[in-house]
Amino acid sequence: MLQEIIDIKKDLRASMNGILSARMREAGMPYKLVFGVELPRLQSIAAQFTPSRRLAQELWNENIRETRLLACLLMPPQEFAADLADIWGDEIPTAEVAQIMATHLLPKAPGACGLAFEWIASDNEMKQLCGFLCVARLLQQDAPIEERSLEELENQAHALSYSASPSLKKAIAAALNWKKEHEERMKKQEEKGCKQK
């Protein structure tokens, strides 16, 4: 075991929130262990370590709520290739992990846009959730997304809207809202460009 893993687990134990941990276990969290450590503290722990694929993979393999979240924070995005991303995507246990992955890791990874749209079209709900949230993040950042892909976003959103879980419905709504804002910003830029000519 890496020394960093030992140090991280010590930090997690020291930061444990017993009440939150008990509530999460009672709610049926699918982990072998839950420390109940909140995200700001996890971000503080992650800041103490140099991001590394090896460390992130070791954390992911621990299958503890907090180590899965830390893995998303400590994986260097440029090393989060599509093959590894697909493995992790298939193993996303909760909406919380999907949200952190979609916010902190996937949008910065190589081929993020294509991967996000593949995940949206998958039959894995956690991948769909992560994909929609990643697209929302990319649109928020005005990343270049083809018109055809934006149409596909609408089609997938419509196809899933009736059967989606509440968390997936929120992710779909976020992506569609950012799509609308992105299109409005692009239209204003075009109009501004036309007026300057």
N, C-alpha and C positions, 0 to 999 in steps of 0.2 A: 504494500500500500504506500502511496506517495505520502511524504511528510506533510505536504500541503493539505491532503485529505484529513489527516489526523488533526492538524491545526484548525481546519474549518469545522470539524465536528466538535472540537473543544469550544470554539466560538458559538456554535449553534446551541450546545448544551447550556453555556453560560447565558445565552440570550433567550432561552426557552420561556414561552408564555404558557404556563400550565392550563389556564382556563381556556385560552384559544385552542390549544392543542387538543384538549378534551372535547371541545365543541366540534372541531374538525373530524376527529375520530368518530364521534357520535353521528355526524352527518354522512359517514360512509366514505371518507377519503380513501382512495385505492392505493395507499402506500403502506410499506411495512412499518414506517415510523413517521410521525409528524411532530415537529418541535413547536409549531405555532409562532414562528418568528415572522415578523411583519416585513414587508418589502423594503422600506427604508433601511432597516437594519441589515437585510441581506445585501443591499447595494453597498452599504458601508463595509461589510465583510468582503465583498467582491473587490472593492477598491484596494484592498490590502495585498492582492495577488496579481501577478502578471498574467494576462489572458493567454491561454495555451489550449491547443486542441486536446492534448493528452490529459490535462487536468479536467477540462470540461467533460471529456468522455468518461473519465473515472467517476466524476460527480453524477453524470447522467445514469451510469450503471448502478449506482447506489440505491436507486428507487426510493428515495426519501423525498418528501415534498420539497424541502428547502434545498437539497442538492440538485434536484431537477431545475429549480428556478435559478440557482447559482450557475449551473451548466450553461443556461441560456445567456447569462450575463458575462461568463468568462470564455465562451467560445469565440476565437477570432473570426469575425464574419467572412474574411477572405478565404478562410480554410473550411467554411461550412459549405462544401460542395454538394451538388444535387443528390449524389448517391447517399451521403451521410444525412443530409436533410430529410430525404425520404424515409430512412430508417427511423430517425428521431420522430418524424411526423407520424409514422405508424404507431409510435409508442407514447404519444402525448396522452397523459392520463386524465387531465382535467382542463376545463376552460381557462383556469388561472394560468397554467403552463402555456397554453395556446396564446393567451394574451401577451405574456412576457416574451415569448418567442417572436410573436408578430410585431412587437414594439421595439425590442432591443437587438434582435439578431437577424431574422429573415430579410427585412427590407435592405440590409447592408450587405447581404450575401451575393456572390456572383449569380447572375441570372434570376434575381429575386422575383421579377415581374412574371416571367414565364413559369417559374415554380409555383408562385401564388395562384396563378390561373389553373395550373394542373391540379393543385390541391382543391380549389373551388369545385372542379369537375369530378373529384373523386367521390367515392361512396362512404368515406370515413368522416364522420361528423366533426371530429376534432381538427382534422386537416382542413375541412371546409371552413370552420371557424377561424383558424389561423390564416388561411388564404384570404378570406374576406377582410380580416383586420390588417393583413399586410398590404393589400391593395388600398385600403383606406389610408394607411400610413404613407404609401408611395404617392397617392393623389394629394395628400396633405402637403407633401414636399415638392409637388409639381414635377414628379419624375415623368419622363416621356412614356406614355402608354398609347399604343395604337388605337385608332377609332374602332377597329374590328374587335379588339379586346374589351373595350368599354361596352360594346353591344353585347358581347358574350357575358359580361358582368350582369347586365340587365336580365338577360335570358336565364342565367343560372339563379339569380335572385328570385325571379318570378317562379321558376320551377320548384324552388325549395321553400318558398314563403308559406305554404300551407302546412307542410309536414315538419318544419324546423322547430327545434327546441327554443325556449326563450333566449338562451345565450346566443344561439346561432342567428335568431331573428335580430338581436341587437347588433351583431357583427354585420349582417346584411344591411341593416339600416345605416350603420356608420359608413360602410363603403358607398352606398348610394348617395348619402348626404355629401360625402367628400367628392364624389363624382360630379354632383351638381355644382358644388362650389368651384371645383377645378375647371369645369366647362365655362362657368361665368367668368373666372379670371382669365382664361384663354381668350374668350370673346372680347373682353375689355382690352387685352393686350393687342389683339388684331385691330380693333377699332382705333386704338391709340396709334398703332403703326400706320394705318391708312391715313389718319389725319396729319401725320408728320410728313407724308410724301408730297 
